[in-house]
Amino acid sequence: MSRRSLVHRLAACAVVLAFAAGCATTGGSEPAPAGPPTLTLATGFAIEDLDPLESGYWGPEFGYVELLMRPERGGDPTPWVLQELTAPSPTTWVLRLREGVAFQNGTALTGAALADLLTFQLAENPDLAAALPGATATATGPLEVTLTTARPAPNVPAILADESMVPVYDVAAYRAHRDSGAPAADLLTAGLYTGPYVVDSLDGATMQLSPRPDHWGGEPALDDLTLRFVPEAGARIQAVQAGEADIALYPRRRPPGP
């Protein structure tokens, strides 16, 4: 795992803990007043757009992108959007999707769509191509894909749990967007991802997200999620102290960028 991925995993742990609690407090002895569960995060990295090839690795940490496998503290990934991942042979992996997974634009995630996504990522993502040289993906069922590697690749579960490798998105819609020459800002309304939170607005200062009631995993816990892009670590800490944010990510020093 790269240093950037490790930093992202630590950030993700903080976010997951906050999601489980419904909302974090900002200190003091008084409990937070009752109300709809919300969360505001202050992070040092600004997300410029929703392009999956350029910025997709941020999404799993903040709830609008999902991965095929979920990274775990113990190091053994577990299925996330996949229902099951098996290896009938050292060079063959069978990926079975959960039923009912759909992109935010309403398009179903099928075996054919997943095979298209993996093929596209292998062609467009040099890190994935280097990790799985010569690999091919074929839809072998309505919710099934067979991934064939040129050589034994026991690290496939870890690869599918790495946010820089295969963020789950509607590659057909993305390809149409890219071919049209439209600006990346238009992806805000494309509904490319499968995550439980939808990005409603994005600018240089904030990202605003809302829950997706029809998410395959059930209705999300938060009624509102806000990311504040605050480059200086001290300013992020001050935002928490002032009650302007619930959690400051990377409070000690800025980690290396992507």
N, C-alpha and C positions, 0 to 999 in steps of 0.2 A: 504494500500500500504506500502511495506517495505521501510526502509530508503534507501537501495540500489536502489530500483525501483524509488524512488523520485529523487535521484541523477541522475539516468539515464534519467529520464524525463526532468530534467533541461538541461542536456547535449544535449538531442534530440532537445529541443527548439532552442538552439544555432545553431545546425547543420541545422535545417529547415530554420531558418532565413537566414543563409549563402547561402543555396541552392536557396532560393527565389531570393536573390540578384545576383545570378550567381557566384560571388566570392567576398571575403571580402578584404578590404585594410588593410595595416599594420601600418597606421598612417601617419602623415605628411600632409602638405597642398597640395601636388601635387597629382592629381588623378592617379590611376593605369593606365598603358598603355593599350590600347585596344588589345585584343587578345582572343584566345579561353578561355572560362570560366573554371577556375580550382580552386581547394580549397585544402589547406593543413592544417590539424588539428594536434595539439600536445596534446596527452592524456597521463595520468599517468599510464594507464593499458595496459600491453602488451597482445595481443591476441595470444595465442599459436597455435591454429589450428581452423579448421572449423567444428569440431565435434558438432552437434546440442545439444547433451545431456550435453556436458562439457562447450561449449563456445557460444552456440546459442543466449544467452541473449544479447550479444554485437551487434549482427547484425542489429537489427532495427535502432539503433542510427546512424549506418554508411552506411545504404543504400543497403546492400546485403541480408538482411533477412526482411521478412514482417510478420505481425501478422494478425489474423482473424479479430480483431477489433482494432480500432485506439484510443489510449488514448487522451483525450481532456482536455484543461485547466479547463473547467467547471466541470469536473468529470464524465460526461456522455459519455462513449465511442461511437464511430460511426463505421459503417462498413468499413473495409479496403479491405482485400481479399474477404471477404464476401460481397455479394450484399445486404443481408437482414438477420436479426436475429429476430425471433419471438418466443413467448412463448404461445402455445395453452393452456397449463395448468401449474400449479406451478412446476411440475416435468418433463415437456417436453419442449425442445427447438428445433426449426427447423432452421438449418443453410443452407442458400442458397448461393452458390458461384457465383461470377461474371463469365461471359462467357469469354473464351479466356485466362484464366490464365494458364501459363505453367511454369514448373521448368526450370532453366537455361540449363539443359541437353536436353530440348525439350519435355519431357514427360508432358502430360496434367494433370492438377489438376482436378480430377473428384470427384464426391460424394464418390465413392468407395475408392479412394486414401485418401480423407479427413477422412473417417471413420476409415481407417487403421491407419492413423496418430494419431487420437485421442485415439484409443484403445492402440496403442503403448506407447503414452505419459502417459496414465493412469497407464500402467504397469511399466514404466521405470522412471517416474518422481515422486518422493515421495511427492513433494509439490502439484502437481496436484491431485494425489490420495487422499491426505489429504483434499484438498479443495472440491473434488467431490467424496466422498467415495461411492463405489457401482455403479458409473455411467457407462453407456454403450452407444456406438455410432454405429448407423446402417445407411448404405446408403439407402435412400428412394427415390432416383431419380438420374438422370445422374449428376446433380449438387447440390444434396440435401442430407443432413445428419440429422437424428433425434438423438439428445442427450437426454437420459433419466436419470434422477437423482433419487437416492434412497429417497431423501427428498427435499422439496422446496429449490431452490438455486437461489434467486433473484440476486446474484452477478455474475452470469455466464458472462454477458457482460464485467465486470471488469476483470474476470479471463482470458477471451480470449484476453484482451488488455494488459495483463501482459507479458513482454518479457521472464520471467522465466518459463512460463507455456506451451505455445504451439507455438513455432516458426514454421512457415510453411516451411516444407522441404519434400523431396521425401523419405519417410520412407522405401520404397521397395529398393531403391538404397543404402540407409544407412545400412539397415539390411544385404544386400549382402556384402557390404564393411566390416562390423563388423564380419560377419561369415567367411570371407576370411582370417582374421587375418592380413590384410594389415595395415601399419602404418597410423596414423591420417593425416600425411602429404599428403597422396594420395587423401584426400577429396578435396584438392585444385582444382582438375580437374574433380570432380564428378558432378558439376552443380546441387547441391542439392536444392538450394533455388529459390525463385520466385522474388527476389528483382530487382530493376532497375540498380544496379551496380554489376559488377562481380569482384571477387577478382582474380587478375592476378598473384600476388606474395605476399609472406608473410614470414618474418623472425623476428628475435628478435628485430629489430630496426624499421621496417616499414611494412605497408600494402599498396599495390598499387591496385587501383580499376579503372575500365573503365566502361563507360555507356553501357547499353544493348539496342540496337535500337528497338528490338522486344518486349519490355516490354508492358504488357497489358495496362498500364496507359499512354503510349506514350513515346517518346524518352526523356531520362533524360536531365536536364539542363546543367550539367557539362560535360566537355570533359575529365576531369581527376580529380581523388580524391585520396589524399595521407594521410595516417595516420602515424604520427611519434610517437613512444613509448618513452616518456621522463619521467622517474620516478619522478624527482625533480620539484616541482612547480615553483621554481625560474628559472630553466632552460627552462621551457615551456614559461614563460613570456619573457625571453631573446630571445627565438627563434622568437617570434612575433616581438619584437623590432628590431631584426636583419633582418627581412624580410624573415626568413626561414620557417615561419608558418603564417597562416592567423588568426587562433583562437587557444588560449590556453584553454583547458578544465580544470576544477577544479583548478583555479588559486590561491586559498587561502590556502587550505589544502587538503590533500589526504583523500577522503571518505573511509568508510570501504569497504573492498573487498568482492567479492562474496562468 
